[in-house]
Amino acid sequence: MQHAGFAKKLPRFIAVEGPIGVGKTSLSKRLAASFNYELLLENSDENPFLERFYQNPKAHALSTQLYFLFQRAQQIQELRQDDMFQPVRVADFLIDKDMLFAQQNLDSEEYELYLKVFRHLTIDAPVPDLVIYLQAPTSVLLDRIRKRGVEAEQLIELSYLQNLNSAYAEFFHYFKGPSLLIINCAEIDLVENDDDYQQLVDYILTLPNGAHYFNPRPSLL
């Protein structure tokens, strides 16, 4: 499904965010395909410390977080170099959320070290025109993680997921940006259900600036 004719009405840079298991990468891919946008992915599976973090969070939190930070800095640098061409893109992450994970996973001394490294790096991230925050109850997230069967993710504990979900909710409660769209994904399927997805596309096409909630009636299909 292509929507090239709507390109001028759409945000030029869309970022999709939310806790693990909520479906942000899948939705990003579908939006990018629909609007013929460049796709920018988090690529968390490239982090060699991530599986060790899930096995022993306290021992590997700092190395995991620093890897992600350096990865983000490189991605931002590449984005800046591409900006002369004024591309349109969809990303499945916000650079701002790195701080959320750092606060969640690091102890006080590790966090201070992380902040020193962060301040030393030159990170001037492009601001998305639209941020889509996908939310769902922790039980739904855990069920989806179990079903998709990624081996490393099966080590994620319920308590960690609960804390992360709460941190995301607080982060976006205070989030300030040009436009924020909050979507409860507990009872809709924006990836596999065409009716649910089309409702979202139609809503985005008419979305004014500011914070908004998207709560469509779930399809019976």
SULGI-V981881 format. One record per residue. N is the residue number from 1. PHI is phi in degrees with one decimal (NA if undefined). PSI is psi in whole degrees, -180 to 180 (NA if undefined). D_LAST is the distance of its C-alpha to the last C-alpha in Angstrom with 2 decimals. Layout:
# SULGI-V981881
n=N phi=PHI psi=PSI d_last=D_LAST
n=N phi=PHI psi=PSI d_last=D_LAST
This chain:
# SULGI-V981881
n=1 phi=NA psi=116 d_last=19.01
n=2 phi=-107.2 psi=144 d_last=22.39
n=3 phi=-130.4 psi=41 d_last=23.53
n=4 phi=-59.0 psi=-32 d_last=27.24
n=5 phi=-67.3 psi=-16 d_last=28.12
n=6 phi=-99.6 psi=9 d_last=26.98
n=7 phi=-55.9 psi=-38 d_last=29.13
n=8 phi=-71.4 psi=-22 d_last=31.71
n=9 phi=-87.1 psi=-18 d_last=29.29
n=10 phi=-87.2 psi=152 d_last=27.74
n=11 phi=-60.5 psi=142 d_last=29.46
n=12 phi=-79.2 psi=-23 d_last=31.57
n=13 phi=-135.6 psi=112 d_last=31.10
n=14 phi=-112.3 psi=131 d_last=27.87
n=15 phi=-116.4 psi=131 d_last=27.96
n=16 phi=-108.9 psi=127 d_last=24.99
n=17 phi=-132.8 psi=168 d_last=26.08
n=18 phi=150.9 psi=166 d_last=25.19
n=19 phi=-68.6 psi=164 d_last=26.13
n=20 phi=-58.1 psi=135 d_last=25.67
n=21 phi=94.2 psi=-6 d_last=22.25
n=22 phi=-83.6 psi=-18 d_last=20.37
n=23 phi=103.7 psi=24 d_last=19.30
n=24 phi=-68.2 psi=-38 d_last=21.87
n=25 phi=-69.0 psi=-43 d_last=22.98
n=26 phi=-63.0 psi=-42 d_last=19.62
n=27 phi=-67.4 psi=-40 d_last=18.82
n=28 phi=-58.4 psi=-44 d_last=22.41
n=29 phi=-63.0 psi=-40 d_last=22.14
n=30 phi=-70.7 psi=-40 d_last=19.14
n=31 phi=-63.8 psi=-43 d_last=20.94
n=32 phi=-62.2 psi=-40 d_last=24.13
n=33 phi=-68.0 psi=-40 d_last=22.73
n=34 phi=-65.2 psi=-43 d_last=21.16
n=35 phi=-100.8 psi=4 d_last=24.43
n=36 phi=57.5 psi=46 d_last=26.82
n=37 phi=-98.7 psi=154 d_last=28.22
n=38 phi=-65.9 psi=141 d_last=30.41
n=39 phi=-107.9 psi=125 d_last=28.72
n=40 phi=-117.3 psi=115 d_last=30.79
n=41 phi=-107.7 psi=151 d_last=29.77
n=42 phi=-65.9 psi=-36 d_last=31.26
n=43 phi=55.2 psi=49 d_last=32.00
n=44 phi=-64.5 psi=-24 d_last=32.56
n=45 phi=-69.7 psi=-11 d_last=32.90
n=46 phi=-81.6 psi=-13 d_last=36.18
n=47 phi=-76.2 psi=113 d_last=37.76
n=48 phi=-71.8 psi=-11 d_last=40.08
n=49 phi=-96.4 psi=-8 d_last=40.51
n=50 phi=-65.6 psi=-45 d_last=36.91
n=51 phi=-63.7 psi=-39 d_last=36.70
n=52 phi=-64.9 psi=-33 d_last=40.11
n=53 phi=-64.4 psi=-44 d_last=38.95
n=54 phi=-63.5 psi=-31 d_last=36.14
n=55 phi=-74.3 psi=-40 d_last=38.81
n=56 phi=-146.8 psi=83 d_last=41.42
n=57 phi=-56.4 psi=-43 d_last=40.32
n=58 phi=-64.9 psi=-37 d_last=43.78
n=59 phi=-76.3 psi=-27 d_last=45.59
n=60 phi=-123.4 psi=11 d_last=43.40
n=61 phi=-65.0 psi=-45 d_last=41.88
n=62 phi=-66.5 psi=-47 d_last=44.50
n=63 phi=-62.8 psi=-39 d_last=44.45
n=64 phi=-62.5 psi=-45 d_last=40.64
n=65 phi=-69.5 psi=-39 d_last=40.68
n=66 phi=-67.1 psi=-37 d_last=43.55
n=67 phi=-60.8 psi=-47 d_last=41.93
n=68 phi=-60.8 psi=-39 d_last=38.85
n=69 phi=-62.5 psi=-47 d_last=41.24
n=70 phi=-66.1 psi=-37 d_last=43.22
n=71 phi=-62.8 psi=-44 d_last=40.10
n=72 phi=-62.1 psi=-44 d_last=38.83
n=73 phi=-59.0 psi=-41 d_last=42.32
n=74 phi=-66.8 psi=-42 d_last=42.36
n=75 phi=-63.1 psi=-41 d_last=38.93
n=76 phi=-64.9 psi=-40 d_last=40.13
n=77 phi=-61.6 psi=-42 d_last=43.33
n=78 phi=-66.3 psi=-37 d_last=41.51
n=79 phi=-62.9 psi=-43 d_last=39.35
n=80 phi=-62.9 psi=-38 d_last=42.56
n=81 phi=-67.8 psi=-30 d_last=44.12
n=82 phi=-83.1 psi=-13 d_last=41.18
n=83 phi=-63.6 psi=-23 d_last=41.21
n=84 phi=-63.1 psi=-22 d_last=43.89
n=85 phi=-92.4 psi=-4 d_last=41.32
n=86 phi=49.2 psi=59 d_last=38.95
n=87 phi=-73.9 psi=163 d_last=35.77
n=88 phi=-106.7 psi=140 d_last=32.26
n=89 phi=-152.5 psi=159 d_last=30.35
n=90 phi=-124.2 psi=132 d_last=27.54
n=91 phi=-120.1 psi=148 d_last=28.65
n=92 phi=-100.5 psi=27 d_last=26.89
n=93 phi=-160.3 psi=159 d_last=29.81
n=94 phi=-113.6 psi=137 d_last=32.40
n=95 phi=-62.5 psi=-30 d_last=36.01
n=96 phi=-59.9 psi=-28 d_last=36.46
n=97 phi=-73.9 psi=-12 d_last=34.38
n=98 phi=-59.6 psi=-39 d_last=37.06
n=99 phi=-65.1 psi=-35 d_last=39.23
n=100 phi=-60.4 psi=-47 d_last=36.55
n=101 phi=-67.5 psi=-38 d_last=36.51
n=102 phi=-61.8 psi=-45 d_last=40.30
n=103 phi=-64.6 psi=-34 d_last=40.75
n=104 phi=-75.6 psi=-37 d_last=38.37
n=105 phi=-106.9 psi=-20 d_last=39.83
n=106 phi=-98.9 psi=148 d_last=43.50
n=107 phi=-77.9 psi=177 d_last=46.49
n=108 phi=-62.0 psi=-42 d_last=48.84
n=109 phi=-69.6 psi=-42 d_last=51.19
n=110 phi=-63.6 psi=-39 d_last=48.47
n=111 phi=-65.3 psi=-39 d_last=46.78
n=112 phi=-63.1 psi=-41 d_last=50.10
n=113 phi=-65.0 psi=-44 d_last=50.51
n=114 phi=-56.8 psi=-45 d_last=47.00
n=115 phi=-63.1 psi=-38 d_last=47.85
n=116 phi=-62.8 psi=-43 d_last=51.10
n=117 phi=-65.8 psi=-44 d_last=49.37
n=118 phi=-59.2 psi=-44 d_last=46.69
n=119 phi=-68.4 psi=-28 d_last=49.44
n=120 phi=-73.8 psi=-31 d_last=51.37
n=121 phi=-77.4 psi=148 d_last=48.55
n=122 phi=-94.2 psi=99 d_last=48.05
n=123 phi=-118.1 psi=104 d_last=44.38
n=124 phi=-120.6 psi=80 d_last=43.68
n=125 phi=-76.3 psi=138 d_last=39.96
n=126 phi=-58.6 psi=141 d_last=38.40
n=127 phi=-90.1 psi=123 d_last=36.48
n=128 phi=-62.8 psi=146 d_last=32.82
n=129 phi=-74.6 psi=-28 d_last=32.08
n=130 phi=-142.8 psi=129 d_last=28.72
n=131 phi=-111.0 psi=126 d_last=27.81
n=132 phi=-105.1 psi=117 d_last=24.22
n=133 phi=-103.1 psi=114 d_last=24.33
n=134 phi=-92.7 psi=128 d_last=21.31
n=135 phi=-128.6 psi=154 d_last=21.74
n=136 phi=-162.3 psi=155 d_last=20.34
n=137 phi=-59.0 psi=152 d_last=22.18
n=138 phi=-58.1 psi=-37 d_last=24.48
n=139 phi=-62.5 psi=-37 d_last=22.89
n=140 phi=-68.2 psi=-43 d_last=19.56
n=141 phi=-59.1 psi=-48 d_last=21.70
n=142 phi=-63.1 psi=-40 d_last=23.69
n=143 phi=-63.2 psi=-42 d_last=20.82
n=144 phi=-68.5 psi=-37 d_last=19.44
n=145 phi=-62.9 psi=-43 d_last=23.05
n=146 phi=-63.4 psi=-41 d_last=23.60
n=147 phi=-69.2 psi=-36 d_last=20.56
n=148 phi=-78.5 psi=-17 d_last=21.52
n=149 phi=71.0 psi=23 d_last=24.96
n=150 phi=-69.3 psi=123 d_last=27.39
n=151 phi=-56.2 psi=-49 d_last=30.68
n=152 phi=-62.9 psi=-35 d_last=32.44
n=153 phi=-71.1 psi=-18 d_last=29.59
n=154 phi=-69.0 psi=-11 d_last=29.70
n=155 phi=-85.4 psi=-8 d_last=33.00
n=156 phi=-67.6 psi=129 d_last=31.52
n=157 phi=-89.5 psi=152 d_last=32.46
n=158 phi=-59.1 psi=-41 d_last=30.49
n=159 phi=-63.2 psi=-40 d_last=33.37
n=160 phi=-63.2 psi=-43 d_last=33.38
n=161 phi=-66.1 psi=-38 d_last=29.67
n=162 phi=-62.8 psi=-46 d_last=30.17
n=163 phi=-64.1 psi=-40 d_last=33.14
n=164 phi=-65.8 psi=-42 d_last=31.44
n=165 phi=-62.1 psi=-41 d_last=28.46
n=166 phi=-65.9 psi=-39 d_last=31.03
n=167 phi=-64.4 psi=-40 d_last=33.06
n=168 phi=-62.3 psi=-45 d_last=30.18
n=169 phi=-61.0 psi=-42 d_last=29.52
n=170 phi=-67.7 psi=-42 d_last=33.24
n=171 phi=-57.0 psi=-47 d_last=33.56
n=172 phi=-81.3 psi=-16 d_last=31.01
n=173 phi=-63.5 psi=-35 d_last=32.38
n=174 phi=-103.5 psi=6 d_last=35.58
n=175 phi=-66.3 psi=138 d_last=34.22
n=176 phi=-124.7 psi=125 d_last=35.88
n=177 phi=-165.4 psi=174 d_last=34.79
n=178 phi=-57.0 psi=-43 d_last=34.19
n=179 phi=-156.1 psi=133 d_last=30.50
n=180 phi=-129.3 psi=129 d_last=28.16
n=181 phi=-118.6 psi=117 d_last=24.42
n=182 phi=-101.7 psi=126 d_last=23.19
n=183 phi=-125.3 psi=125 d_last=19.53
n=184 phi=-85.4 psi=114 d_last=18.30
n=185 phi=-98.2 psi=12 d_last=15.86
n=186 phi=-63.7 psi=-37 d_last=15.59
n=187 phi=-122.3 psi=10 d_last=12.11
n=188 phi=-124.4 psi=158 d_last=10.61
n=189 phi=-127.3 psi=100 d_last=10.45
n=190 phi=-81.8 psi=-5 d_last=12.61
n=191 phi=-103.7 psi=-48 d_last=13.31
n=192 phi=-95.9 psi=-21 d_last=10.47
n=193 phi=-101.7 psi=112 d_last=7.69
n=194 phi=-64.9 psi=-35 d_last=9.36
n=195 phi=-65.9 psi=-46 d_last=8.37
n=196 phi=-60.8 psi=-44 d_last=9.71
n=197 phi=-65.7 psi=-42 d_last=12.51
n=198 phi=-64.8 psi=-36 d_last=13.51
n=199 phi=-59.7 psi=-41 d_last=13.94
n=200 phi=-66.0 psi=-45 d_last=16.22
n=201 phi=-59.2 psi=-46 d_last=18.12
n=202 phi=-61.2 psi=-38 d_last=18.79
n=203 phi=-67.7 psi=-42 d_last=20.01
n=204 phi=-61.5 psi=-37 d_last=22.27
n=205 phi=-65.1 psi=-20 d_last=23.80
n=206 phi=-117.0 psi=12 d_last=25.14
n=207 phi=-77.7 psi=121 d_last=25.89
n=208 phi=-81.1 psi=173 d_last=29.55
n=209 phi=-66.7 psi=160 d_last=31.62
n=210 phi=111.1 psi=-175 d_last=31.59
n=211 phi=-95.7 psi=135 d_last=29.24
n=212 phi=-141.4 psi=155 d_last=25.82
n=213 phi=-113.6 psi=135 d_last=22.77
n=214 phi=-114.0 psi=107 d_last=19.19
n=215 phi=-128.7 psi=73 d_last=16.99
n=216 phi=-71.9 psi=158 d_last=13.93
n=217 phi=-71.1 psi=127 d_last=11.72
n=218 phi=-62.4 psi=145 d_last=8.71
n=219 phi=-68.8 psi=149 d_last=5.38
n=220 phi=-83.8 psi=-7 d_last=3.80
n=221 phi=-74.8 psi=NA d_last=0.00
